Amino acid sequence: MPSSRVKNVLQIVGAGLFVFFGLGLSIFFISRFFPDALPAWIVVPLLVVGFFVFIFLAMALFHGKGPRRISAEKWTARIRELEEDGLLIHQAFWARRALQVDEFEDEGSHYFIELANGDVLFLTGQYLYDYEYLKGRTSTTRLRSFPSTEFTIRRHKEKGFAVDVSRQGEVIEPEVLAPWFDEEDFKKSLIPEDGAILREKTYDQIKNERLKQK
């Protein structure tokens, strides 16, 4: 989590420097190899074209690699293989309330979920996108199906990542969308790992902290 946000900032800074120095070098080479002043009607279009070329290159070089996407059929087959090999564990939960934390960029959704026994489950990751409200360009709309009062998460036994979420019971609409995690949260390591069970603080205490109502 912390490295994801730092990486995003570094990518933005790196892209900006790439464009800045790229244009600077372009101006230098133009003045170096064309000592006689070129007319403005040639120089200006060259610089404009160069500007957009460097922006395109910066987007390609500094955007970073997103998660590898495979077809639904291949992913289903992969999950079936993991299940057959005994590499998946099933974690069943019963929930009462939930709050969602806004994401800084595209690191995935974050949820603090109050369980029936009073513990708090923290979930985070892009896999949660598949169960949230989605409005497409057409009239087709996907309704929220998670969090819910009952759900089961299948995780890789050795690597710990979640492969899917089976939802039962009633859908729980998050009580609030809290602000994204800030630098202080990262410095103090206040962001749990995906699937962490929190017992040191109650759901209401976490909710107040996330809303800065300390």
ABEGO torsion letter per residue (X at the ends): XAAAAAAAAAAAAAAAAAAAAAAAAAAAAAAAABABBBBAAAAAAAAAAAAAAAAAAAAAAAAEBBBBBBBAAAAAAAAAAAAAAGABBBBBBBBABBBBBBBABAAEBBBBBBBAAGBBBBBBEAAAAAABBBBBABABBBBBAOBBABBBBBBBAAAGBBABBBBBEBBBBBABBBBBBBAAAAAAGABBBBGBBBAABBAAAAAAAAAGBX
